[in-house]
Amino acid sequence: MARALALLLVCASALAADPAYRLDLGISMSGGTLRVEPVVAGPAGKTLRYELNVRREGKGGASATSQAGTVRLDGAGKGQFAYNSLSVGPGDRYVISVKVYAGERLVASEQAVEPKQ
């Protein structure tokens, strides 16, 4: 699983639309559980909207979860939104996608896919 996590992190591609914002998917793996704890950084005090989508496909079927909400960046310009976790097994494929908006404008986006196809 450590190898899979390393590949997942390597596959994460920044699609940032605004260099003032940085997004980290906050991916970790422990005992067959994949945890996603995204963190965004940008101008202090900004309120941003986010969309988090996680999809897993494997021998046991498929599952998908979505979350959306707002996050206010603290005085240091950092904000963390709700986490998501899911069980993954050998051979499972998962896709994690996060988009962050300031108003209607996309300011940061990240996606990670494991394994790559």
C-alpha positions in Angstrom: 0.0 0.0 0.0 2.9 2.4 0.7 4.0 2.0 -3.0 0.4 2.7 -4.1 0.3 5.9 -2.0 3.7 7.0 -3.4 2.3 6.5 -6.9 -0.9 8.3 -6.0 1.1 11.3 -4.8 3.2 11.3 -7.9 0.1 11.2 -10.1 -1.4 14.2 -8.3 -1.4 17.0 -10.8 -1.9 20.6 -10.0 -4.4 22.3 -12.3 -4.2 25.6 -10.3 -6.0 28.4 -12.1 -4.6 31.2 -9.8 -1.0 31.1 -8.5 -2.0 32.9 -5.3 -3.7 29.7 -4.1 -2.1 26.3 -3.3 -4.0 23.1 -2.7 -2.7 19.9 -1.0 -4.9 16.8 -1.2 -3.6 15.6 2.2 -3.6 12.0 1.2 -2.5 9.3 3.7 -2.9 5.5 3.8 -3.2 3.4 7.0 -4.2 -0.2 7.3 -6.2 -0.3 4.1 -7.9 3.1 4.7 -7.3 6.0 2.4 -7.8 9.3 4.1 -8.1 12.6 2.2 -7.7 15.8 4.3 -7.4 18.7 1.8 -5.7 22.0 2.8 -5.8 25.2 0.8 -3.6 28.2 1.2 -4.1 31.7 -0.1 -4.9 35.3 0.9 -5.8 35.5 4.6 -9.4 36.0 5.4 -10.8 34.8 2.1 -13.9 32.6 2.1 -13.7 29.9 -0.6 -16.1 27.2 -1.8 -14.9 23.7 -2.4 -16.0 20.5 -4.1 -14.4 17.1 -3.1 -15.1 13.9 -5.1 -13.8 10.5 -4.3 -14.5 7.4 -6.3 -13.3 3.8 -5.7 -13.7 0.9 -8.1 -12.7 -2.7 -7.3 -13.7 -6.3 -7.2 -16.2 -5.5 -4.5 -18.0 -2.9 -6.6 -17.8 0.8 -6.8 -18.5 3.7 -4.4 -18.4 7.4 -4.8 -18.7 10.3 -2.3 -19.0 14.0 -2.8 -18.7 16.9 -0.4 -19.1 20.6 -1.0 -18.9 23.5 1.4 -17.1 26.7 2.3 -13.8 27.3 4.1 -12.5 30.6 5.5 -8.7 31.0 5.4 -7.3 31.9 8.8 -4.8 34.8 9.5 -2.0 32.7 8.1 -3.9 32.1 4.9 -4.6 28.4 5.5 -7.9 26.5 5.6 -8.7 22.8 6.0 -12.0 21.3 4.9 -13.9 18.2 5.8 -12.0 15.0 5.5 -13.0 11.8 3.7 -11.9 8.3 4.2 -12.5 5.0 2.4 -11.4 1.4 2.5 -9.2 0.3 -0.4 -8.0 -3.2 -1.2 -5.3 -4.6 -3.5 -6.3 -3.9 -7.2 -8.7 -1.1 -6.3 -8.7 2.0 -8.4 -9.4 5.4 -6.9 -9.8 8.9 -8.2 -9.7 12.0 -5.9 -10.7 15.4 -7.3 -10.8 18.7 -5.4 -11.8 22.1 -6.9 -11.7 25.4 -5.0 -13.5 28.5 -6.0 -13.4 32.2 -5.1 -16.9 33.2 -6.0 -17.6 31.6 -9.4 -13.9 31.6 -10.4 -11.9 28.3 -10.1 -8.7 29.2 -8.2 -7.2 25.8 -7.5 -7.8 22.2 -8.6 -6.0 18.9 -7.9 -6.7 15.3 -9.0 -5.0 12.1 -8.1 -5.6 8.7 -9.8 -4.2 5.4 -8.7 -3.4 3.3 -10.6 -2.9 5.4 -13.7 -4.5 4.0 -16.9 
